[in-house]
Amino acid sequence: MEIEQSYILNKLSGKIFEVITASADVLQVETYVIGGYVRDMILHRPSKDIDVVCVGSGIELAQEVAKRLGKGAQTAFFKNYGTAQVKYQGTEIEFVGARKESYTHDSRNPIVENGTLQDDLNRRDFTINAMAICLNRERYGELIDPFDGLSDLDEYRIKTPLSPDITFSDDPLRMMRAVRFAGQLGFFIEAETFEAIERNRERILIVSKERIVDELNKIILSPRPSVGFELLEQTGLLNLIFPELVALKGIETKEGIGHKDNFSHTLTVLDNLARTTGNLWLRWAALFHDIGKPRVKRFDNKLGWTFHGHEFKGMKMLKGIFQQMKLPANDKLRYVEKLVSLHMRPIVLADEEVTDSAIRRLLFEAGDDIDDLMSLCEADITSKNPEKVKRFLHNFQLVRSKLKEIEEKDRVRNFQPPIDGLQIMEMFHLPAGKLVGELKSAIKDAILDGEIPNEYDAAYAYLMKLAEEKRISADTSLQTDLQ
Ligand code: CTP
């Protein structure tokens, strides 16, 4: 592959590069733009951060650059690591001196040995990330490509510069990076590199969960996430970092009846969803939607394979999985739990006659996440039978329009029952407890079932009637045991 010099020069124009060149020349240090920025530039991909390596002190170079950029530049120095960051008009530039040892962004070891540009490129992850372009005036735009990364870019190949066993032992996360780049860029992992991942896979266990999740997020956000997950599975990495997903794999047959492979189904759902949304957590919900299936799988002589209640089993598994993987156990967990537990509801609705009260309940439970839930359910239709797909999509359309109609009429999406627990306690002098909860739910159910409108007066009248039936009064309630 040839790359036009004029293309490089054009890409490296602008104030930031001019200032880096002037600073490098004044300090007389060899300076290069390197790594992902060079790769993305050649691939015509937009790139955000600029990584600069100099054969000398990265910190001194950054100081000079910041001084010349003037007021608009924000600078941060990480002296222990020998790196510095300059932010200027929305661009982030990282400066570091060339190193002899492994180059990892978040390596916790303070830097030790300085090296040449070649030393630095040797310890990078892939040939396509081990290219540099000189920024000094005399050699401006000169491409340094010792491992022929250009050909690998041309042939869509992910390959380590050194023996892969060395590159992966320097930083085992690179095994996941190989997979991630393959998925993100549509590349393949070269055989020797692939085999080394299989061989070294257990080493992923020494990498922090946070870094692993970071890579998983990037795989999930790639255009066809199934590519990355298939590779993670084939290399054996997935079983080590996310065994519950691997448990979905396989087809069991009994009496000539098989069920679908829930692993590939899950990945198809994720790919479907990736076409319509960039919402990371909705994509995670797709990965998790059938996670409970292996634990509830049964063979029924009449029905064949069943997975009854897999949505609730799956929802219950999530907290533990989130903790184990160090995913955020906050509103993200609750969001995914909600989508997983509700994902069968619209399908059931679409199959049966859609009653107003069923729609109201769904709206009430899904709240503002109802549209995400519907997107997940539509992505969940992976049947190969076009007639079936058409029927489902049509029914979902009906459910969607019914949802809209009921929401406009009854406003139950974020509804709070018009009388709350505190008011009930005061009205009847009741202590907090089961009875109050029951009265509160009775009002909510009456509204959702359409027995009474979603209004205070109606709820009050309903509550009084209920109290009379249960013989609760303001005077005697505390002593009356009605259970
Ligand atoms: N690098 C490496 N090993 C790692 C991480 C990074 O060798 N574990 C090197 C690569 O040369 C990489 C560069 O550091 O190109 C910058 O790393 P990073 O910003 O993490 O990745 P990019 O390649 O820039 O890609 P992206 O921004 O998509 O993550």
Boltz pocket constraint, residues with backbone or C-beta under 6 A from the ligand:
constraints:
  - pocket:
      binder: B
      contacts: [[A, 34], [A, 35], [A, 36], [A, 37], [A, 51], [A, 103], [A, 104], [A, 105], [A, 123], [A, 124], [A, 125], [A, 126], [A, 129], [A, 130], [A, 171], [A, 173], [A, 174], [A, 177]]
      max_distance: 6.0
